[in-house]
């Protein structure tokens, strides 16, 4: 019992020291907004958890350093400084860590080597930042203990710290270690903490140490993406997807990178399956869609649906008797007596954002979403994400050489899988009006209908007639995707110029996506 009380007293003292030291460390880093650190044996030494921006410190690790002559205040100062530097700078975000992984993967032959390179680079950055830039006096003391019996790249990096700190860390290179000694000199020329040239410095680091990466042992056991939560990882994937797109990567190259990172257990690999003769491309579109935000104008959501008298016309023998206006003349006189024409009632029940229907052209004339990033598919994915973010359902009618209907659904990945369907190189483009009519069976409910096509449709006249006859309560957005096929687009525009609930907008580049306002396509065109 006495031993337990002594341990608890020591632990309380350690917590009190940590509370005091954390404020000093935060002041050096301009007060990052983070919860108080905690003592736990769940981490081997110190660890940064960016899920909650929390620092965890193992008291046994602090006691080990104390047994080696480092006071608790100094060891806590160095440990907290080390982990805060990871959170705020090196790497700081999941996006940066993934970017650095992609860079490393270009230069190295395997996932494990790329991860080791990024681990080693980030760890070097933190140690040099604390020991050289901040001049934390505790950093060399702690590093000297951690450097004992180090081998391979770990020993080389400790030799680098010894040279930069200008402190003896116990690292000695004999004449047999001339290559390692020369490598330390080469590494000294790299500006590790220069964040403006971080990519260049990472590249230099990898080229210098690539033959030693297999020997590297990282200090952490949290995993390559272990310090990040799912939302931060998804944001990182969105940034990685945009970088892949900007550099002309094919979707499957992004899929390869994300699949490798998926081994961390926090990313779901893409399916890459097929439906009938339609090919499903990879999930770069789900990631890319996170980079865009488009507004939706609210609209009339529903009307009463009853038929009411609207205007009069001459009565004929074909006119239903119940439509006769008995007050227009004496008796029933065809051509003289009047009859009512009726229209659907428009007593509005609700204003809001309607559910979405996306009509996606999957024909061979559309760009293959598996060979390159397809702007039409990306635009549709962004539209779908916008409605799903507003807790609305999305239904997809994929038409072309083969048809596929999915929904209504709130499953973004499942929706995007259908949007990515493509007919391959065979077949033409045929639109089936009945498919769309079946989706609009409830005529009292409004939908936002987005049609994404190059408009090279074999039965274009049927297509135009179909969209003109859709209930007026629906907003119809037609996005044309190919500047070389404007003749088809102009034909549709001319035929629907007097239909006020149909709007047109080009979807040629990713910048066109940023101009979209759902429900106000005239504004989108400005």
N, C-alpha and C positions, 0 to 999 in steps of 0.2 A: 504493500500500500504506500509506504514511504517513497519507494522508487517511482511509483506512478505519479505521486504528487510532485516529485522533483522534476520529472519529465514534463508534466503539465506546466510547471512554473517556467522551465526553460522555453517551452513552446510559446507561452504568453510573452515572454521577454523578446523572443525572436519576432513575433508579430508586431510588437511595439516598435522594435527597431525598423522593421520593414515599413510600417506606416510612416515613420519619420523620413526614411531614405527615399521612398517613392516620390515624395513631393520635391526633393532635391533633383531627382532624375527627370521628373516631368518638367521642371523649370528649365533644365538644360535643353529640352526638346520642345520648348515653347508650349507647354501644357496641352499635350494631346488629351482628348476627351476619352477616358478609359475608366472602368470600375477599379476598385481597389484590388491589388494582387492577393493571392491566397496561397497558403502553405498546404501542400498535398503530396502524397507519395505516389500519385498516379503518373507523375512524370519523372524521368531518371535524374534530371538536373533542374534546368529551367526551361519553360516552353511558352510560346506565344500562341494564344487561341484567338484568332481574328474573328471567330464566330461571335464572340461577345467582347472582343478587344480586351480580353483578360490575360493576365500574366499568372502562371503557376510556377511555384518554386518548391522543390523537394527539400524539406528540412535536413534530411540525411546528407544531401549534397553540400549544404551549408556547413553541417557539422564536419564532413570530410575535409573541407577547406580549412575549417578552424583547427582541426587536428594537425594540419600541415602549416600552421602558423599564420593564417590569414584571419584577422578579426571578422566577426559576423557583419559588422557595419560595412567593411570593405567588400566582402564577398557578395553581400546583398546588393550593394551599389553596382558592382560590375554585372551581376546576373540580371538585375532589373534593367540596367542600361542596355545590355545585350538584347534582351527580348523586346524592349520598346523600339530599338533601332530596326529590328525585323518588322515590327508592325507598321512603323511610320515611313521607312525608307527602303529597306533591302530584304524582301522585294516590295513590301508595302501593300500590294494588291494581287489578287489572283490573276488579273489580266496581265500584269507585268511578268509574273512567274511563268504564265503560259507563253507569252511572247518570247521570253528568254529560252524556254524549252524548245520552241519552234526554231529559234536561231541555232541552238546547240544541235538539234536534230539534223539540220542541214550539213553540219560539219562532222557528225559522228555516226557510227554504224548501227547503234542500238539505242533503244529506249533507256536502258539502265545507265549507259555511258552519258547520255544527254542529261538525265536526272542528276547524276553525280557531278557533272560539270556545273550545273546551275546551283546545286547545294554548295559546292566548294566555293564558287564565286561569291554567292550571297554571304556565306560565313566569313570569307575573307574581307568583304566589304564592311561587315559589322565590326569585326575585330580591329580593322585599320581605322574605321571611323572613331571608335571609342578610344583606342590606344594612341592614335596620332592626331586626328582632327580635334577631338574633345580633350585629349590629354588626360584621360581618366587614369589616375595612378594605380588603381586596383587592377586594371586590365592586364598589364604585364605580370603581376603577381599571380593572378588566377591562371593565366595562360601558361606560365612556367610549370605549374602543377599538372595541368592537362596535357602538356607536351611530353611528359615523361614516357619513355618507351615507345614514342610514336615512330611510325615507319611509313615508307612510301611517300605518297603525296601529302599525307598529314604531317610528316616530318619536314618536307620541303616547305610547306606553308608556315610551319612553326619557325623554320629558319628565316623565312621572309619577315615574320613578325619580329623576330629577334633583331634583324637588321633595321627595320623601320622604327621599332620602339627604342632602339639603342640601349637595350637591357639584355642581360645574359639570361636566356631561357633554358640553358643547358643543352642546346643543340650544337653538335660538333660534326663536321664533315671531314673525313680522312681523305688521303690521296686517292683512295678507291672511289670516293664519292664526288669526284671532280665534276661529273655531269650534273649532279644534283646541286652542287655549289654554283655552277654556271647558270643553272635554271633559276636559282634564287636571284641572281643578278638580273636576269631577264625579266623576272616578275616585278622587281623593284621599279622598272620603267613604266609599269602600267599604273594609270591613275584610277585606282579601284573605286574611289568615292566620288568621282566626277560624274554626276548623274546626267549632265548634258551630253556626254559622250559614252554613255553606258554600253550601248550596243557595240561600238568599236572596241571598247576595253574588254567586254565579254569575249568577243571574237579573238582578240590577242591572247587572252587567258586560255581559251580552249586550244588554240594552236600550240601554245607553249606546253600545256600539261597533258595533252590527249593520250600520250603513251603511259601515263601514270594513273589514269582515272579508275582503272579496274581495282586498284589498291585502296581507293579512298573510302574512309569510314565516316559517314555523317554523324554529327553530334546528336541529332534529333532522332526520335523513333516515331514521330507523328505521321510520317508519310509525306509524299511530295506536295500534296494539297491539303494536308491534315489541319493546317491552321485556318482554313477557310470554310465558311458555311455554304449550303447549296445555292443560295441566292447569289453570293459572291462568285461562286464557280460558274453559274449560268451567265453572269455579267462578263466574266472572263472569257467564256466561250463565244459570247457575242462579239467581243473585241477581237478575239482570234479569228473568227469567221470573217469579219470585215477586213482584217489584215490579209487573210488568204485571198479574198475577193480582189482587193486592191493590187495584189501581186500576181493576179492571173492564175491562181491555183484552181484546179478542177475540184468540184465538190468532193470527189473521193479522196483527194489529198487532205482536205480538212477532216474528212471522216477517219482517215488513218491517224491523224494527230489526236483527235478526240477519243478514238478507241484506245490509243495508248494511254492517254490520261485517264480513261475510264477504269483502268486497272486499279485506280485508287478506291474504287467502289462508290464514288459519288456522282459519276456520270453514266447515264444509260446509253449504251452503244446504239447506233442507228440500225434499223431493221434490214433495209436493203432487200425487201421481198418483192414479189410480182403479183399482179392480178390479171388473169386471162392473158391477153397479148399486150398489156400495158406494163411499162417498166417503172418501178419506183426508185427515184434517186435518193440521195442521202440527206441527212438532217441539217445541212448547213443553213437551210432556209429558216428553220425554227430559231436558230441562233442569230441569224442576220436580222430577223424581224424585230428583235429586241432593241435594235439600234434606231428604230423609227417610231415616231409618235404622230398620228394624224387625228384631227378632231372630227366629231360627228355632230351635225346639227340635229336638234330634236325636231320631231314631227308629230302629226296626228296619228295616233296609234290604232284607232278603231272607230267604226261608225255603226249606226243601228241596223243597216242592211235591209230595211224595208223599202218597198217601191212606193214612190209618192208622185202625184200628178205634177208635171213639169211644164208642158206647153200643149197647145191644141193643134190638131190637124183635121182635114176633112174626113168624115166618117165614110167607110166603104164597106162592102159586104164581107171583106176579109177581116175587118176590125172586130176584136172580141167585144161582145155586147156590154160587158161590165166596164169597158173604157168609154162608153157613150156619155157625153155631157148632155144630160136631158134638158138642161136649162138653156142651151144654145139656140134651139128652134122648136117649133111645134111639130111633134111627130118625129118620125125617123125618115130622113130624106138623104140618101147617099149623095155625096158631093156638096150638100148644103149643111146638114147637121155636122156638129163638131165632135171629135173624140180626143181624149187625153193621151198624150205620150207620157210615159213614166220614166223616172230615173231613180237610181239607188239613193236612199236617204243618206245624209251626211251629218247626222247629229254626233258630234265628236265626244267620245267617252274618255279619252286619255291622251296626254301629250308626253312623249318620251322618246327613247331610242328603240327602234324595232329590231327584231331578229334579222339575221343576214342570210341571203342566198347568194352564193358565188357560182357563176356559170363560167367554167374554165375550158378554154380551147386546148385540147391535148393533141392536135393533129400534127402530122409530119412537118407542116410549114412553120410551126412554132419552134423556137429554140429548144433543144433537148436540155432539160434541167439536170441531167446526169453528166453531160460533157462540159458544161460551163455554167456559171451562175446565170440563170434565166431571170431577166428583169420582170417578165409577166408573172412568173411563179412567185418571185420575191414580193411583188406588189400585192398579189392575192394573199400571201402569207401575212403581210402587214395588215391588210384589211381585216382578215380573219382574227388576228390577234387583238385588234382594236375593239371589235365587237365582243370577243370573249372576255376582255378586260373589263367590259361594262356589264358582265354577267348575262350576256345574250347568247343565244344558240347560233351556230353556223351550219348551213346545209350546203353541200357541194354537188353540182351537176357537172361532171367532166364529160365533154362531148368532143367528137371528132371522128376518127375511124372506128372507135369503140366508145360506148357510153358506160359511165359508172356514176351512181348516185349514192351519196353518204350523208347521213344526218337526219334530223337536227342533232347537233352534238355540242358539248362544251369541252371536248378533249382536243387540245391544240395540236398535239403530235399526230393524232389520228386524222384530223382535218387536213393538216399539212401533207400527210402521206397521200391523200387523194388529190390534193392540188398539184402534187409533183408527178402525177401519172402522165405518161407520154406514149404516143402511138408508135414510136420508132420511125422507121423510114418508109413504111408501107401504108397505103390507104389515102383517102381524101378527107374532106371536112363536111360532115352532114349534121345539121341541127335538128333535133326531134322536139317539136313544140309541145307534144303531149307530156314529155318528161317534166318540163317547166310548169305546165298547167296542173299536173298532179301535185306539185309542191305548193300550189296556191289554191288548194281546194277550199280553204276557209276564206271566203271573199270578204268577211268583215274585219279581217286582220291585215295590218300593213307589214310589208317587208322592205328592207333595202336590198335591191337586186344589183349585184355587180357582175357585169359581163366583161370578160377579159379575152380578147381575140384579135387576130390580125385582120379579121373580117373577110378573109378569102373562103367564104362558105358556099358550097355548091348550090344549096337551096336558099340563097340570100333573100329572095322575095318572101319565102315562107318565114324566115327568121324575122324580117322586118314586120310582116303582118302580125306575127306572134307577139312581139314586144309592144306594138301599137295597141293591141287588144287587151293588154294586161290591165287589171283594175287600177283606176287612177290613184287609189290610196297608196300604191307602191311607188317608191322612188327608184328609178332605173338609172344606173351609172354604167355607161359603156366606155370601156378603156380600150383604145385601139393601139396596137403594139408594134406596127411595122410601118415606117415612113415611106417605104417603097410600094405600099398597097393602098394608098389614099383614095384611089378610084372607088374601091368598095366602101370605104368609110364615107366618102362624099355622097354616095348613093343612099346610104342609110340616113345620113344627116338631112338630105333633101326630103326624103320620104317621111321623116318624123319632125320636121321643123315646126309644126304647129302643135306638137304634143309636149306640154309644158313639164311633165314629170319625167322626161328623158333628157339626160345630159351626157355630154361627150368630153373625154379628156385623153390626151396622149400619155402613153406609158412606154417611153423609149429608153430612158435612163433612170438610174436610181434617184436622180435629182427631181424627176417628175413625181416620184412617190412622196417627196417632202412637200409638194404643192397641193396634195389632195386634201379636200375637206368633204367628207362623206355627207351627202344631202345638199351640197352647194357646189355642184361641179362648175358652174359659171365662175364662181370665186376661184376654184382650183385652176382654171385656165388662165387667170390673170398673171 
